[in-house]
Amino acid sequence: LTDAATKGALTGLPAGTVNSLLYANPAGITVPATKAPLAPTSVLATAAKRGANVSWVQADNASAALNSQTVRVWANGNVVSSVKVSATATSAFIKLRAGVSYSFTVVANNATASSVDSPPSNVVVPTNR
């Protein structure tokens, strides 16, 4: 604070105060934390041979850029596996055991937080054929 434009702007301050002013927050201004992304929607599953094709619609996360997404596989009310996919993906093929009922949710992830789970998909039962 000693260039020509600011010289003399602050006077009568004790030694060391200038640095305190540079790092102080007298107005109580807060830096917003990175927001958790919004959850994907419209999750749809289609049974396939020993797996399922899962698709979804990404939410508008322009203010909370994604770095990945996670597809969660549910059976009997429990998460039985999860698959990490790219930030831009809108579908995935998940290998599964035939004859078991599954549903799916998708979670959006950014650098500091994750969304809540999407609404669940329909239930599918993969086949052996």
N, C-alpha and C positions, 0 to 999 in steps of 0.2 A: 504494500500500500504506500509505496514511496515514489511512484512515477509522477510526472508533472500534473496529470489529471486529478490525482487524489491527494497530492501533497497538501497537508494542512486540513484535510477534510475531517480527520479525527484528531482532536486535540485534547490534552489533559488526561490522557489514559495512562495508567501505571504501566511500567515495563512489562512486556510479555502479553499484554492485553490484545494486541493486534492479532497474534496467532490464535488466541481464544476466540476472537470474533470470526475468524475465518472458518472455524470448525464448530462454532456454537449454533444453536438452532433457536434463537430468541423468539421467533414467530411460531414455533411449534409445528413447523412444516414437516410432514412425514413423507418418506419415499414409499410409494405403494409397493407392496410385495407382489411378486409375480402371481397372477391369478391362476387358480386351478382351471384347467380347460373344461369346456362343456362336454358332456357325454355324447357319444354317437347315438343315432336313433335308427328306427326301422330295421332292426336286425332280423334277417331272414335266413333260415337254414334249409338245405335240401339234402336228403339222405343220398348217399352214394355207396359204392362198394368199399367196405371197410373204412368209411369216413363220412365227412359231410362238407358240403360247400356252404360257407357262411359269408353273407354280404351285409353291408350296413351303409348308412349315410353319415358322413362326418358332419359334426356341428361346425358353425362358423367360429373358428378359434384364431382369428386374425390377431387378437390382442394377447393371445397366450399360445404362441407357436408350438406345435407339437414336435417331439423328437422320436416318439414311437407310439404304438398302440398295443394293447394286450387283449387277446381273445381268451376269455375264460370259458372252460368247458364244465358244464354242470350235469350231474347225474344223482338222482335221489336226494336233491336238495343240497348237495355238497359240490364244491369246486374240486374236480378230479384232475385237472391239468390246466395249463395256460400256455399260450403261444404268443411270443412277441413278434409283431409285424412292423413294417415301416410306417412312418408318419403319414405317408400319402396313400397307403393301402385302403381299399374299400371292400376287399374280399380276401378269403383265405380258404384253402383246403386243409382240413384237420383230419389226420389219421385217427381212427377210433376202432373199438372192438365192435364187431357185428352183433346184432341182437340186443343191444342195450339202448335204453332211451336217454337221449341227451338234449340239452338246450344250451344256449350260448349267450354271453353278454360281452360287450366290448368296453374297454376303458381307454381313454385318451391320456397320454403322458406328455408333460413338458419337462423342462429342466429342473423344476422345483416341486411339482405337484402332479397329482393324478385326478382325473374326473371321478365322479361316482360311476358305478356300473350303468351301462345302458339298460333300457328295459329289456327283458329276456326275449329271446327268439322263440319261435314255435319249437315244439318237440319233434325230433327225428329219431329214427331207428336205422342205423346203417345195416347193410345186407352183406352176405358173403358173395353175391353175384354182381 
